[in-house]
Amino acid sequence: MKRNGHAYDAVVIGGGPAGSTAAAVLAEKGRRVAVIERDKFPRYHVGESMIPYCYFTLERLGLIEKMQQSHFPKKYSVQFVGGSGKMSTPFYFTQHLAHPAAQSWQVLRSEFDQMMLDNARDKGAEVFEETTVKELIQEDGAVCGVRAVSKSGDATEYRAPITIDASGRDALALSRNRWRVRDAYLNKIAIWTYYKGAVRDPGIDEGATTVAYLPKKGWFWYIPLPNDTVSVGVVAEKDYLYGGGTRELGEIFEREVKNNVWIDEHLAAGMRSDDYRVTGEFSYRSEYCAANGLILTGDAFAFLDPVFSSGLFLALRGGELAADAADRALSSGDFSAAQFAPYGEELCGGIEAMRKLVYAFYDHNFNFGKLIMAHPDVRPALTDCLIGHLSRDFEALFAGVAEFAKVPPALAHGRPLVGAL
Ligand SMILES: Cc1cc2nc3c(=O)[nH]c(=O)nc-3n(C[C@H](O)[C@H](O)[C@H](O)COP(=O)(O)OP(=O)(O)OC[C@H]3O[C@@H](n4cnc5c(N)ncnc54)[C@H](O)[C@@H]3O)c2cc1C
């Protein structure tokens, strides 16, 4: 076993958007950071649609110009299509936000994640690709680094007083410690693929995210990507998707395409260009967001149903907040879990707002039109929630939502584990 000594201030597990954000922020502050990434980038990843408030983390990372020069389709809106194929008026972000952030992007994750990881590297983080973290090193009740194995089989210890777990849905710390708490109501699965040559809406709507309903069952996403490609997937209860006599992904997907005219018509002109993919175990949150010497962030902390494209935003913002919390701990020399309580509060607060809206989305009595008709005054708060402006007060919004849908109470878990690991 090789020892990388105490060479680092921080070790980051995973070089996805959360990990590369945390690494870049810490490196920019002059901290010595090691990023341990299992794969060789560029690598495939799902989760392509960004909401407007991603802008502010990208701005802090110095990446806005690169994003503007990229070939990623520009996203000005999200639009909702009923089961009959009828489209409601798109939600144009510019109607609410007089700021460049009102234009967002649809990203090819292989390229976007590579850009993010390169940015962390450029700022001084040391990146170890094709290296898998096997376990957290624990001493005296605190995490003080990781044990990892490279592709060639070399085992190395990377030690630091603070470790940030950004290992995505593999969720290293959460899995090893059995901290995963599932959100039973949001128990869905997704089946998705990619098409080339499918229809794009004209003009400003060309890069819009479309959410197309399967009434009382689930929904489709339709996300235009570069190279005339569209990402398209169906999300619904596992029992419903697998309950029609077949478990073959292609047959299930094709069956559901026929259940929404808009999706059927948009895909008819194109050709499928990739395999069908599936994922389950949708929404969860860790029992704890931190422990002594450890912070969890991005999907490694929590995952929320992707209907409002909140994942990338929560990964970017979470990575930023985790880095700031780690930096404060490095300055004070106090790495105890209690230090990370404000981090957990802020992150969980944001996730709760999105989560309430996701619950409403799946409630058959709820739709945005009914809510706005009854309470036109909550439209700005609703739009803020959808674009990722989560640090405001949403009391009036959810009081209005509660007239049509069950609004879940905030989850009690997700705070730091105070005491020894
Ligand atoms: C079906 C589906 C659709 C989605 N759609 C959207 C969308 O439209 N918009 C949106 O914003 N979000 C979407 N998401 C969510 C989004 O994909 C995630 O929230 C986002 O990728 C989280 O980033 P992350 O950095 O936390 O994790 P990841 O991007 O998963 O990165 C984690 C990294 O850690 C590495 N890693 C894992 N284990 C180890 C280990 N032991 N050692 C070393 N490295 C390791 C992995 O290789 C990976 O590179 C979707 C998710 C799903 C499942």
The ligand as an ORCA input file, in Angstrom:
! r2SCAN-3c Opt
* xyz 0 1
  C     -32.819      9.232    -15.312
  C     -32.208     10.506    -14.803
  C     -32.459     11.703    -15.460
  C     -31.872     12.889    -14.986
  N     -32.128     14.072    -15.643
  C     -31.603     15.216    -15.179
  C     -31.797     16.448    -15.856
  O     -32.416     16.532    -16.905
  N     -31.263     17.573    -15.295
  C     -30.530     17.540    -14.145
  O     -30.086     18.587    -13.680
  N     -30.295     16.373    -13.507
  C     -30.790     15.229    -14.001
  N     -30.517     14.051    -13.362
  C     -29.675     14.096    -12.158
  C     -28.196     14.264    -12.483
  O     -27.775     13.275    -13.387
  C     -27.378     14.156    -11.200
  O     -28.041     14.848    -10.170
  C     -25.946     14.689    -11.326
  O     -25.235     13.950    -12.283
  C     -25.240     14.611     -9.970
  O     -23.889     14.949    -10.066
  P     -22.837     14.334     -9.035
  O     -21.545     15.005     -9.321
  O     -23.391     14.344     -7.688
  O     -22.735     12.785     -9.439
  P     -22.201     12.116    -10.774
  O     -22.411     13.013    -11.918
  O     -22.814     10.768    -10.846
  O     -20.637     11.973    -10.540
  C     -20.123     11.071     -9.585
  C     -18.755     10.605    -10.034
  O     -18.196      9.796     -8.999
  C     -17.489      8.728     -9.575
  N     -17.416      7.654     -8.571
  C     -18.424      6.893     -8.083
  N     -17.975      6.032     -7.161
  C     -16.641      6.246     -7.067
  C     -15.614      5.654     -6.286
  N     -15.862      4.667     -5.410
  N     -14.343      6.095     -6.446
  C     -14.060      7.091     -7.316
  N     -15.010      7.695     -8.085
  C     -16.282      7.273     -7.963
  C     -18.300      8.359    -10.803
  O     -17.507      7.695    -11.762
  C     -18.792      9.735    -11.277
  O     -17.952     10.276    -12.280
  C     -31.053     12.857    -13.844
  C     -30.798     11.641    -13.204
  C     -31.362     10.469    -13.664
  C     -31.057      9.176    -12.939
*
